[in-house]
C-alpha cells in the first residue's frame, strides 16, 4: 500500500510483493528512534564532514515564475498528538508553502532540508537508510539547495493561485518531492507540502526540536489484523492533517498572504501513502476537487478478503471528482489490473479517471530519489541492492520530465480549465507513459 521503512513497491528483493515488503518494513521500523533527539549516527553528518561527502543538485523548475517558499508551524488545538501515548500535547505540523515569487530574491536559495532534519535523514534511523537503503553518513543531504527564496514576495502577475497539497510516503519528509513541487509552483500554483509528525523519520520544528517516527506503541505488530488496524490509523491521521492544513490556509490567506490563495480551486497529490491519503482526503472532504495517487495502494494489509486486502472507503465508494492513478514497474504495481484496490476504485468511481504507468520505473521514481540518487551513485554513494533496484532503469531526466508534465497537465485541466490534451491517451512526447485501457 504505502511507503514505510523501507518502501513497499520497491523491488529490493525480487519476487516480494508490496504487501510482503510492507509487513517486513513494519518489523524493521522498530529500530527507529522514539525520542525527540537526533541519534549519534545522525549527528555524524554535520558541517565538519560536509566537504568530504557526496552531494547532489536538484534540477531547475521549468515554469515562467521564480519560486518563493515559507515554512509554517501549525498547531491543531482540536486534536491531541495521536502517536505519543498519554500525552496532552496538541497535534503539531510543519508545512512548507511554495509559490510564484517576484524575481530578484535573496542571493542564496533555501536548502532542501533544514540542518537537523538533513542530519537525521542521513543517519542510521533516517529515511535515507530505512527507505532508500543508503549507508548512514554516506551523503551530505544538507548541501542540496532548492531554487526557492525564503519569504520572497508573491508575484502578483500569476493571479490568484490554485492550491495543491502534497503528502509524502510514510517515513519520508515533506521535502522529498522538491523537484516536482518547485516546478508546479513555478507554473503558477501554491503548493503546500506536509510533514506528518511522528510518521516521517524526522520533523524539525523552529525551536530546534526533532520529532522522530513514533507510529508504534511498543513493538510493531506482526498479526495481519493488527497491521491493518495500524494502517487505518495512519491514513486517518494523515487525512485529518490534510483537512486541518486546508482549514489553516483559509486563515493564513486572510492574515498573511493577502488573498492570493484561491481555496475554491484546491487539489491534492502524493506518493505511496501520500497518494492513498490524497484519494481518501478527496473522499472525506469535498473541498478537494482533484487528486493524483502516485503508486499508493488504497487498501489495508491484513484484511479478511481472500486476496489479503481490506479495501478503503475510497476504493469501495469511488469518487465523483477526477483522480489520476500513476503506477510504476515495481512488483505488485503497474496498472489497475494488477492492484485489487485500484481495480475496485476503477469499477466504483463515477468521476473522470485515468491510469498511467511509467515504464522502467520503481516505487521511488515519483520522488526526488529519481534525480538525486543517480548523481550520488556517480560519486560513490550507491544504495544497497544497486541503483536500478531503487529507481529503476528509466533515464532520470525523462522520468522527471514526464512526472512534471503529467502532474501539471492534470491540475491545469481540473483546477484551471486549461486542457493540453496530454491526458487523453498515449503521447508521442512521453512514450514511457503507458495508458491502461
C-alpha positions in Angstrom: 0.0 0.0 0.0 2.4 2.6 1.2 6.0 3.5 1.9 7.3 2.6 5.2 10.9 1.9 6.0 11.6 0.6 3.5 9.1 1.3 0.7 6.6 -1.4 -0.3 6.7 -1.4 -4.1 10.4 -1.2 -4.4 11.9 -4.4 -5.8 14.7 -4.6 -3.3 14.3 -8.4 -3.3 12.7 -9.8 -6.4 9.5 -11.8 -6.0 8.3 -9.9 -3.0 5.1 -8.0 -3.4 4.5 -4.6 -1.9 2.4 -6.3 0.8 5.2 -8.6 1.9 7.7 -5.8 1.9 5.2 -3.7 4.0 5.0 -6.2 6.7 8.8 -6.7 6.7 9.2 -2.9 6.8 6.9 -2.7 9.8 9.2 -5.0 11.7 12.3 -3.2 10.6 10.7 0.1 11.7 11.0 -1.0 15.4 14.6 0.1 15.0 13.6 3.7 14.6 14.2 6.2 17.4 11.3 7.0 19.8 12.9 10.1 21.3 12.7 13.6 20.1 16.5 14.0 19.8 18.9 13.2 16.9 20.8 9.9 17.3 24.6 9.8 17.4 24.6 8.2 14.0 22.6 11.1 12.6 24.7 13.7 14.3 27.8 12.3 12.4 26.6 14.1 9.3 27.4 17.6 10.2 29.2 20.7 9.0 32.6 19.2 10.0 32.3 16.4 7.4 30.4 18.4 4.8 33.1 19.0 2.3 34.1 15.3 2.0 30.7 13.7 1.4 28.9 13.3 -2.0 26.3 16.0 -2.8 23.5 16.2 -5.4 21.8 19.1 -7.2 18.0 19.5 -7.9 17.0 20.3 -11.5 15.7 23.8 -12.2 12.0 24.4 -12.4 10.6 24.9 -15.9 7.7 27.3 -15.4 7.8 31.1 -16.1 7.9 32.2 -12.5 10.6 32.4 -9.9 9.8 30.4 -6.7 9.4 31.5 -3.1 8.8 29.4 -0.1 7.9 29.8 3.6 7.9 27.1 6.3 4.9 27.2 8.7 4.5 25.7 12.1 0.8 24.8 12.7 -0.9 23.6 15.8 -4.2 21.8 15.7 -5.8 22.6 19.1 -8.7 20.3 18.4 -6.5 17.2 18.5 -4.0 15.7 20.9 -0.9 14.1 19.4 -2.1 10.6 18.2 1.3 8.9 18.1 2.5 9.7 21.6 0.6 7.7 24.2 -0.6 9.5 27.3 0.3 13.0 26.1 -1.9 16.0 26.4 0.0 17.9 23.8 -1.8 19.2 20.7 -1.0 17.9 17.2 1.8 19.9 15.7 2.7 20.0 12.0 5.4 21.6 9.8 4.4 22.5 6.3 6.0 24.5 3.5 4.2 26.8 1.1 5.8 27.1 -2.4 4.5 29.8 -4.7 5.4 32.1 -7.7 7.7 34.8 -6.5 8.9 38.1 -7.8 12.4 37.7 -9.3 15.5 39.1 -7.6 15.1 37.4 -4.3 17.8 36.6 -1.7 21.1 35.5 -3.2 21.1 32.0 -1.7 18.1 29.7 -2.2 17.0 27.8 0.8 18.3 24.2 1.4 16.1 21.3 0.6 16.2 20.2 4.3 17.0 22.0 7.5 20.3 21.1 9.1 18.8 19.0 11.9 16.4 17.2 9.6 19.1 16.5 7.0 21.5 15.1 9.6 18.8 12.7 10.9 17.6 11.8 7.4 21.1 10.7 6.5 21.7 8.8 9.8 21.0 5.2 10.8 17.5 6.0 11.8 16.5 8.3 8.9 14.6 7.8 5.7 17.8 7.6 3.6 18.8 4.4 5.4 15.4 2.9 6.1 13.6 3.8 2.8 16.4 4.3 0.3 18.9 1.8 1.8 21.7 4.2 1.7 24.7 3.7 4.1 24.3 6.0 7.1 26.6 9.1 6.9 27.5 8.5 3.3 25.8 11.6 1.7 25.7 15.3 2.6 21.9 15.7 2.4 22.1 19.2 3.9 24.1 20.5 0.9 21.3 20.2 -1.6 19.7 23.6 -2.4 16.3 24.3 -3.7 15.7 27.1 -6.3 13.3 28.9 -4.0 13.9 32.0 -1.9 12.6 32.3 1.7 9.7 34.7 2.2 10.1 36.2 -1.2 7.2 38.5 -2.3 4.4 36.8 -4.2 4.5 37.6 -8.0 1.0 39.1 -8.5 1.2 38.5 -12.2 0.4 34.9 -11.5 -3.1 36.0 -10.3 -4.9 34.1 -7.6 -3.2 30.8 -7.0 -4.9 27.4 -7.2 -3.8 25.5 -4.0 -2.4 21.9 -4.2 -1.4 19.9 -1.1 1.3 17.3 -1.2 1.6 14.3 1.1 4.8 12.2 1.1 5.2 8.4 1.5 5.2 7.1 5.1 8.7 7.6 6.5 9.6 10.3 4.0 9.8 14.0 4.9 7.7 16.7 3.1 10.9 17.8 1.3 11.3 14.5 -0.7 9.5 15.7 -3.8 11.0 19.2 -4.1 11.9 18.9 -7.8 8.2 18.3 -8.7 6.8 20.7 -6.1 9.0 23.6 -7.2 8.1 23.0 -10.8 4.4 23.2 -10.1 4.9 26.4 -8.1 6.9 27.9 -11.0 3.8 27.3 -13.2 1.6 29.4 -11.0 0.4 27.2 -8.2 0.6 27.5 -4.4 1.8 24.0 -3.3 1.7 23.0 0.4 3.9 20.1 1.5 3.0 18.4 4.7 5.2 16.6 7.3 3.1 14.0 9.1 4.7 14.3 12.5 5.9 11.0 14.1 5.3 9.2 10.8 8.2 10.9 8.9 11.5 9.7 10.3 12.2 13.2 11.3 10.5 16.6 11.5 12.4 19.7 12.7 10.5 22.4 14.4 11.5 26.1 14.6 12.7 25.8 18.2 15.2 23.0 17.2 13.1 20.1 18.4 13.4 17.0 16.2 10.4 14.7 16.3 11.2 11.2 15.1 9.0 8.3 14.0 6.7 7.0 16.7 3.9 5.2 14.9 4.4 2.1 17.2 3.4 1.9 20.9 5.9 -0.8 21.9 6.8 -3.4 19.3 5.5 -3.2 15.8 2.5 -5.5 15.1 3.1 -8.8 13.2 -0.5 -10.1 13.3 -2.2 -9.2 10.0 -5.3 -7.8 11.6 -3.2 -5.6 13.9 -1.2 -4.4 10.9 -4.5 -3.5 9.2 -5.6 -1.5 12.3 -2.3 0.4 12.4 -2.5 1.3 8.7 -6.1 2.5 9.1 -4.9 4.8 11.9 -2.0 6.0 9.7 -4.4 7.0 6.9 -7.0 8.5 9.2 -4.4 10.7 10.9 -3.0 11.8 7.6 -6.4 12.8 6.3 -7.1 14.7 9.4 -3.8 16.5 9.0 -4.6 17.4 5.4 -8.1 18.8 6.2 -6.6 20.8 9.1 -4.0 22.3 6.8 -6.7 23.3 4.3 -8.6 25.0 7.2 -5.5 26.8 8.3 -4.7 28.0 4.8 -8.0 29.9 4.8 -7.0 31.7 7.9 -3.4 32.4 6.7 -4.7 33.7 3.4 -6.6 36.4 5.3 -3.9 37.2 7.8 -0.6 36.7 5.9 -1.0 36.1 2.2 -3.3 38.9 1.2 -6.0 36.9 -0.6 -3.6 35.3 -3.1 -4.7 31.7 -2.4 -7.8 30.5 -4.2 -9.1 27.8 -2.0 -12.1 27.3 -4.2 -9.6 25.5 -6.5 -7.9 23.0 -4.2 -6.4 19.7 -5.1 -4.1 17.2 -3.6 -1.4 14.7 -4.7 1.1 12.4 -3.0 3.4 9.4 -3.4 2.7 6.0 -1.9 1.0 6.5 1.4 0.6 10.1 0.3 -1.2 9.1 -2.8 -3.6 7.0 -0.8 -4.0 10.0 1.5 -4.9 12.3 -1.4 -7.6 9.9 -2.7 -9.0 9.3 0.8 -9.0 13.1 1.6 -11.0 13.7 -1.6 -13.5 11.0 -0.5 -13.8 12.6 3.0 -13.7 16.3 2.1 -15.4 17.7 -0.9 -13.2 20.8 -0.9 -10.5 18.8 -2.7 -11.6 19.0 -6.3 -9.0 16.8 -8.0 -6.2 14.5 -6.9 -3.3 12.3 -8.0 -2.3 9.0 -6.5 1.4 8.2 -7.3 1.8 4.4 -6.6 -0.3 4.2 -3.5 -2.4 1.2 -2.9 -5.8 2.1 -1.4 -6.4 -0.9 0.9 -5.1 -2.2 4.2 -2.8 -5.2 4.7 -4.3 -8.0 6.8 -7.9 -7.8 5.9 -10.2 -10.9 5.6 -10.8 -10.8 1.9 -9.4 -13.9 0.1 -6.5 -11.9 -1.5 -5.4 -10.4 1.8 -6.8 -6.9 1.1 -9.1 -4.8 3.2 -10.5 -2.1 0.8 -10.7 1.5 1.9 -13.9 3.5 1.6 -12.5 5.4 -1.4 -11.9 2.2 -3.2 -15.3 0.9 -2.3 -17.2 4.1 -3.0 -15.1 5.7 -5.7 -15.3 9.4 -6.4 -17.4 11.8 -8.4 -14.3 14.1 -9.0 -11.2 13.4 -11.1 -8.3 11.2 -9.8 -5.2 10.2 -11.8 -3.5 6.9 -10.9 0.2 6.7 -11.6 1.8 3.3 -11.4 5.3 2.0 -11.6 7.2 -1.0 -12.8 7.6 -2.3 -9.2 6.4 -5.8 -8.2 2.7 -5.5 -7.4 2.3 -2.1 -9.1 1.5 -1.2 -12.7 -2.0 -0.6 -13.9 -5.2 -1.2 -12.1 -5.5 -4.8 -13.3 -2.5 -5.7 -11.1 -3.8 -4.0 -8.0 -7.1 -5.1 -6.3 -7.7 -1.7 -4.6 -7.2 0.2 -7.9 -9.4 -2.2 -9.8 -12.1 -1.7 -7.2 -11.8 2.0 -7.4 -12.0 2.0 -11.2 -15.1 -0.2 -11.0 -16.8 2.1 -8.4 -15.8 5.6 -9.4 -18.0 8.0 -11.3 -15.6 10.8 -11.8 -13.0 11.3 -14.5 -10.1 8.9 -14.1 -7.0 7.7 -15.9 -4.3 5.2 -15.1 -0.7 5.5 -16.4 2.4 3.6 -15.7 6.0 4.9 -16.1 7.9 2.2 -17.9 11.2 1.2 -16.2 10.3 3.0 -13.0 10.3 1.9 -9.4 8.4 3.0 -6.4 10.8 5.8 -5.6 10.7 7.2 -9.2 8.0 9.6 -8.2 10.2 11.2 -5.5 13.5 13.2 -5.5 15.3 9.8 -5.4 14.9 9.6 -9.1 17.1 12.6 -9.8 19.3 12.7 -6.8 20.4 9.0 -6.4 22.0 8.7 -9.9 24.1 11.7 -9.2 25.2 10.3 -5.8 25.9 6.9 -7.3 28.4 8.5 -9.7 30.1 9.9 -6.7 30.3 6.5 -5.0 27.2 6.6 -2.8 25.2 3.7 -4.1 22.0 2.2 -2.5 22.2 -1.3 -1.1 21.0 -3.5 -3.9 22.1 -1.1 -6.6 20.7 2.0 -8.3 18.3 0.2 -10.6 16.7 -1.5 -7.6 15.9 1.9 -6.1 14.8 4.0 -9.1 14.7 1.5 -12.0 16.1 1.9 -15.5 14.1 4.9 -16.8 16.5 7.8 -17.6 16.2 10.3 -14.7 15.7 13.3 -16.9 12.9 11.5 -18.8 11.2 10.4 -15.6 11.3 13.9 -14.1 10.0 15.5 -17.3 7.2 13.0 -17.5 6.2 13.5 -13.9 6.2 17.2 -14.2 4.3 17.3 -17.4 1.5 14.9 -16.2 1.1 16.5 -12.8 0.9 20.0 -14.4 -1.4 18.8 -17.2 -3.8 17.2 -14.7 -4.1 20.2 -12.3 -4.2 22.7 -15.2 -7.2 20.7 -16.6 -9.2 20.4 -13.4 -8.2 23.5 -11.4 -7.7 26.0 -14.2 -9.7 24.8 -17.1 -6.7 24.6 -19.4 -6.5 21.3 -21.3 -3.4 20.4 -23.3 -4.9 17.0 -24.1 -1.9 15.1 -22.7 -4.2 13.0 -20.6 -6.4 11.9 -23.5 -4.2 8.9 -24.2 -0.7 7.8 -25.3 1.6 10.7 -26.2 4.5 10.8 -28.7 6.1 13.2 -26.3 6.2 10.6 -23.5 6.3 7.1 -24.9 7.4 6.0 -21.4 3.9 6.6 -20.1 1.7 3.7 -20.8 -2.1 4.2 -20.5 -4.3 1.4 -19.1 -7.3 0.5 -21.1 
